[in-house]
Amino acid sequence: MRFDLTDLQLFVHIAESGSITAGAALAHLALPSASARVRGMEEALNVPLLQRGRRGAEPTEAGRALLQHARIVLRQVEDMHAELAQFAGGLKGQVRLLCNTSAMTEFLPDALAAFLAAHPQLSINLEERLSHDIVQAVADGAADIGIITDAADRAALQTFPFRDDPLVLVMVRNHPLAKTLGHKRHMGFAAALDHDFIGLAGDSALQQYTAGQAARLGRRMHCKIRLRSFEAICRMVASGAGVAILPETAARRSPDDLRIVKLSDDWADRKLLICVRDEATLPGYARELVATLRSD
């Protein structure tokens, strides 16, 4: 049984894209060549690795085992190249970093800009995900570092404190909900669900998170419009079009005519954590990034 690195990279691309066609394109292979390589792997192992259907291709149980090993092998090769590259003129490599909405927009830009400026030969593949998806990706070796909320089950990972990230409700000062609150500074999420929301675009991890909290109450958030940035949401809220849930750091930058109300729900009092599978096994440049984020 002999697999080369192209076989392993192809299989990872297929598994992550859910399609042999897409995986072949990502691996820069013609579709017939990619299909032949997959068949060759299955014949060598005498077990099916992919379950093919109308919706694409998904790894079988054996395929998932291969996927985990393939990621480890490819990462080790990448680490080897990065370490040897240091002898040729500096630290080189790519860090795969997954984070939630708040980390991506509020906390990481400045920290990552300084880190990349200090290490011009490094690159960071940054993606926004839900915290439970980040935990799974880091545990599976699909990402090096994650930034998650403390509500996520991270028992299998090493974690380090990163930032406090409470969520708050913002509204224009003459909004009916503001009048109902009077001088109260806290309220429950359930009471806000009777009103229209200004939300983030549907693929936002924060929007999915808050919608999930509403579903737990047997309710749904009625979003009149979904926008791409916290600043745009604040401007829309300031017009009186609805209320919004934002990270407190973003809300504090909002116009003075907006009222900020703390949510009394436990899930809103969030803390962000850095998570890794095993810090000791990370390549040097990834360990350095973890150290930078912990000390920032």
C-alpha positions as CSV (number, residue, x, y, z in Angstrom):
1,M,0.0,0.0,0.0
2,R,1.6,3.2,-1.2
3,F,0.0,6.6,-1.2
4,D,1.8,9.7,-2.3
5,L,1.3,13.2,-1.1
6,T,-0.9,14.1,-4.1
7,D,-3.2,11.2,-3.2
8,L,-3.5,12.5,0.4
9,Q,-4.0,16.1,-0.5
10,L,-6.6,15.2,-3.1
11,F,-8.6,13.1,-0.5
12,V,-8.5,16.0,2.0
13,H,-9.8,18.4,-0.7
14,I,-12.6,16.0,-1.7
15,A,-13.6,15.4,2.0
16,E,-13.6,19.1,2.8
17,S,-15.4,20.2,-0.4
18,G,-17.9,17.3,-0.5
19,S,-17.3,16.8,-4.1
20,I,-14.8,14.8,-6.3
21,T,-15.1,17.4,-9.0
22,A,-14.3,20.3,-6.6
23,G,-11.6,18.3,-4.9
24,A,-9.9,17.6,-8.2
25,A,-10.0,21.3,-9.1
26,L,-8.5,22.3,-5.8
27,A,-5.8,19.6,-6.3
28,H,-5.2,20.9,-9.9
29,L,-6.0,17.5,-11.3
30,A,-8.3,16.5,-14.2
31,L,-11.4,14.8,-13.0
32,P,-10.6,11.4,-14.6
33,S,-7.2,11.5,-13.0
34,A,-8.6,12.3,-9.6
35,S,-11.2,9.6,-9.8
36,A,-8.6,7.1,-10.8
37,R,-6.5,8.1,-7.8
38,V,-9.4,7.6,-5.4
39,R,-10.2,4.2,-6.9
40,G,-6.5,3.3,-6.5
41,M,-6.6,4.1,-2.8
42,E,-9.8,2.2,-2.3
43,E,-8.4,-0.9,-4.1
44,A,-5.1,-0.7,-2.2
45,L,-7.0,-0.7,1.1
46,N,-9.8,-3.0,-0.1
47,V,-12.4,-0.7,1.5
48,P,-14.6,2.1,0.2
49,L,-13.4,5.5,1.3
50,L,-16.2,7.7,-0.1
51,Q,-19.9,7.4,-0.2
52,R,-21.1,8.9,-3.5
53,G,-24.5,10.3,-3.9
54,R,-26.5,13.0,-5.7
55,R,-25.3,15.6,-3.1
56,G,-21.7,14.8,-3.6
57,A,-19.2,12.6,-1.8
58,E,-18.8,12.0,1.9
59,P,-16.1,10.0,3.6
60,T,-17.1,6.6,4.9
61,E,-15.9,5.5,8.4
62,A,-12.7,4.3,6.8
63,G,-12.5,7.5,4.9
64,R,-12.7,9.6,8.0
65,A,-9.9,7.6,9.5
66,L,-7.8,8.2,6.4
67,L,-8.7,11.9,6.5
68,Q,-7.4,12.3,10.0
69,H,-4.1,10.6,9.1
70,A,-3.8,12.5,5.8
71,R,-4.1,15.8,7.6
72,I,-1.4,14.8,10.1
73,V,1.0,13.7,7.4
74,L,0.5,16.8,5.2
75,R,0.9,19.0,8.3
76,Q,4.1,17.3,9.2
77,V,5.4,17.8,5.6
78,E,4.4,21.5,5.8
79,D,6.1,21.9,9.1
80,M,9.3,20.3,7.8
81,H,9.4,22.7,4.9
82,A,8.8,25.6,7.2
83,E,11.5,24.6,9.6
84,L,14.0,24.0,6.8
85,A,13.1,27.3,5.2
86,Q,14.4,29.1,8.3
87,F,17.9,28.2,7.2
88,A,17.2,29.9,3.8
89,G,16.4,33.3,5.2
90,G,13.6,33.5,7.8
91,L,10.5,32.0,9.3
92,K,8.0,30.8,6.6
93,G,4.7,29.0,6.8
94,Q,0.9,29.3,7.0
95,V,-1.2,29.3,10.2
96,R,-4.8,28.1,9.9
97,L,-6.8,30.2,12.3
98,L,-10.6,29.8,12.9
99,C,-12.6,32.3,15.0
100,N,-16.0,33.6,15.8
101,T,-17.5,36.9,14.6
102,S,-16.4,39.0,17.5
103,A,-12.8,37.8,17.4
104,M,-12.6,38.4,13.6
105,T,-14.0,42.0,13.7
106,E,-13.1,43.3,17.1
107,F,-10.0,41.8,18.5
108,L,-7.9,40.0,15.9
109,P,-7.2,42.7,13.2
110,D,-4.8,44.7,15.3
111,A,-3.0,41.7,16.8
112,L,-2.6,39.9,13.5
113,A,-1.5,43.0,11.7
114,A,1.3,43.5,14.1
115,F,2.3,39.8,14.0
116,L,2.3,39.7,10.2
117,A,4.3,42.9,10.0
118,A,6.9,41.3,12.3
119,H,6.9,38.1,10.2
120,P,6.5,39.1,6.6
121,Q,7.2,35.5,5.3
122,L,4.2,34.1,7.2
123,S,0.6,34.0,6.1
124,I,-2.6,33.4,8.1
125,N,-5.6,31.5,6.6
126,L,-8.4,33.2,8.7
127,E,-12.0,31.9,8.6
128,E,-15.1,32.7,10.6
129,R,-17.0,29.7,12.1
130,L,-19.3,28.8,15.0
131,S,-17.5,27.8,18.2
132,H,-18.5,24.2,18.1
133,D,-17.4,23.9,14.5
134,I,-14.1,25.4,15.5
135,V,-13.6,22.9,18.3
136,Q,-14.2,20.0,15.9
137,A,-11.9,21.4,13.2
138,V,-9.0,22.0,15.7
139,A,-9.5,18.5,17.2
140,D,-9.5,16.9,13.7
141,G,-6.3,18.8,12.7
142,A,-8.2,20.9,10.1
143,A,-7.1,24.1,11.9
144,D,-4.1,25.0,14.0
145,I,-5.6,27.6,16.3
146,G,-9.2,28.5,17.2
147,I,-10.8,31.4,19.0
148,I,-14.1,30.1,20.7
149,T,-16.5,31.2,23.4
150,D,-16.3,29.6,26.8
151,A,-19.8,28.0,26.2
152,A,-18.3,25.5,23.7
153,D,-17.4,22.0,24.9
154,R,-13.6,22.0,24.5
155,A,-12.6,19.2,26.8
156,A,-10.4,17.6,24.2
157,L,-8.4,20.8,23.6
158,Q,-5.9,23.0,25.4
159,T,-7.4,26.5,26.0
160,F,-6.0,29.8,27.1
161,P,-7.9,33.0,28.0
162,F,-8.1,35.6,25.3
163,R,-10.8,38.4,25.8
164,D,-14.0,39.2,27.6
165,D,-16.7,39.5,25.0
166,P,-20.2,40.2,26.5
167,L,-23.1,40.6,24.2
168,V,-25.5,43.6,24.7
169,L,-28.7,44.8,23.2
170,V,-28.7,48.2,21.4
171,M,-31.7,50.4,20.5
172,V,-32.6,54.0,19.8
173,R,-33.4,55.8,23.0
174,N,-37.0,56.4,22.1
175,H,-37.6,52.8,21.0
176,P,-40.8,51.3,22.6
177,L,-38.6,48.7,24.3
178,A,-36.4,51.4,25.8
179,K,-39.5,53.1,27.2
180,T,-40.7,49.8,28.7
181,L,-37.3,49.3,30.4
182,G,-37.3,52.7,32.1
183,H,-34.1,53.0,34.0
184,K,-33.2,49.3,34.1
185,R,-29.8,48.4,32.8
186,H,-30.4,44.7,32.3
187,M,-33.0,42.7,30.5
188,G,-33.6,39.1,29.4
189,F,-33.3,38.2,25.7
190,A,-36.8,36.8,25.7
191,A,-38.4,40.2,26.2
192,A,-36.5,41.6,23.1
193,L,-37.9,38.9,20.8
194,D,-41.2,40.7,20.6
195,H,-39.5,43.4,18.6
196,D,-37.9,43.6,15.1
197,F,-34.1,43.0,14.9
198,I,-31.4,44.3,12.6
199,G,-29.1,41.3,12.1
200,L,-25.9,40.2,10.6
201,A,-25.7,38.4,7.3
202,G,-26.9,34.8,7.5
203,D,-23.5,33.2,7.3
204,S,-22.3,35.2,10.4
205,A,-21.4,33.0,13.3
206,L,-22.8,35.5,15.7
207,Q,-26.2,35.6,13.9
208,Q,-26.4,31.9,13.9
209,Y,-25.5,31.8,17.6
210,T,-28.2,34.3,18.7
211,A,-30.8,32.7,16.4
212,G,-29.9,29.4,18.2
213,Q,-30.5,31.0,21.6
214,A,-34.0,32.2,20.4
215,A,-34.8,28.7,19.2
216,R,-33.9,27.3,22.6
217,L,-36.7,29.6,24.0
218,G,-39.1,28.2,21.3
219,R,-39.0,31.6,19.6
220,R,-37.4,33.1,16.5
221,M,-35.7,36.4,15.8
222,H,-37.6,38.5,13.2
223,C,-34.8,40.3,11.3
224,K,-36.1,43.1,9.1
225,I,-32.7,43.3,7.3
226,R,-29.3,41.7,7.6
227,L,-26.1,43.7,7.2
228,R,-22.4,42.9,6.9
229,S,-20.9,45.2,9.6
230,F,-21.5,46.3,13.1
231,E,-21.2,49.9,12.1
232,A,-23.9,49.5,9.5
233,I,-26.2,47.8,12.0
234,C,-25.7,50.7,14.5
235,R,-26.6,53.2,11.8
236,M,-29.8,51.2,11.0
237,V,-30.7,50.9,14.7
238,A,-30.2,54.6,15.2
239,S,-32.9,55.2,12.5
240,G,-35.3,53.4,14.7
241,A,-35.8,50.4,12.4
242,G,-35.1,47.8,15.0
243,V,-32.9,46.6,17.9
244,A,-29.7,44.5,17.6
245,I,-27.4,42.3,19.6
246,L,-23.8,43.2,19.3
247,P,-20.5,42.6,21.2
248,E,-20.2,45.3,23.8
249,T,-16.9,46.6,22.3
250,A,-18.7,47.3,19.0
251,A,-21.7,48.8,20.7
252,R,-19.6,51.3,22.6
253,R,-18.4,52.8,19.3
254,S,-22.1,53.4,18.4
255,P,-23.7,56.9,18.1
256,D,-24.6,58.6,21.4
257,D,-28.3,58.4,20.7
258,L,-28.2,54.6,21.0
259,R,-29.0,53.0,24.3
260,I,-26.9,49.9,25.4
261,V,-28.6,47.4,27.6
262,K,-26.8,44.4,29.2
263,L,-28.4,41.0,28.6
264,S,-29.1,39.1,31.8
265,D,-28.9,35.7,30.1
266,D,-25.8,33.6,31.1
267,W,-24.9,32.9,27.4
268,A,-24.5,36.6,26.8
269,D,-21.7,37.0,29.4
270,R,-19.1,35.5,27.1
271,K,-15.4,35.0,27.4
272,L,-13.3,34.1,24.4
273,L,-10.6,31.4,24.6
274,I,-7.7,30.4,22.4
275,C,-7.8,26.7,21.7
276,V,-5.3,24.3,20.2
277,R,-5.0,20.5,20.0
278,D,-1.6,20.4,21.6
279,E,0.6,23.5,21.9
280,A,3.8,21.5,22.1
281,T,3.2,19.9,18.7
282,L,2.4,23.1,16.8
283,P,5.1,24.4,14.4
284,G,7.2,27.1,15.9
285,Y,5.5,30.0,14.0
286,A,2.1,28.8,15.2
287,R,3.3,28.6,18.8
288,E,4.6,32.1,18.4
289,L,1.2,33.3,17.3
290,V,-0.4,31.7,20.3
291,A,2.1,33.4,22.6
292,T,1.4,36.8,20.8
293,L,-2.4,36.4,21.2
294,R,-2.1,35.4,24.9
295,S,0.1,38.4,25.7
296,D,-1.7,41.0,23.6
